[in-house]
Amino acid sequence: MKKIVIEFNPDGVSKIDAQGFQGQSCALATRELELALGGSPTDVDRKPKPDFYATTGNTNSLRN
């Protein structure tokens, strides 16, 4: 199941955790939240989890 968890620390720092996503779909799902909380793309500190590097198993191959 996909879900997005947002934590707000007392010091004002927020953390967004995308759970159940694979590949770059997590970045697409959290982009608007990151911009709303961070203000600009340069303010966002992303730390990809192993799922970020996972593939969905769909590959395209060229056939002659």
Secondary structure as UniProt FT lines:
FT   STRAND          3..8
FT   TURN            10..11
FT   STRAND          14..19
FT   TURN            23..24
FT   HELIX           25..38
FT   HELIX           41..43
FT   HELIX           50..53
//
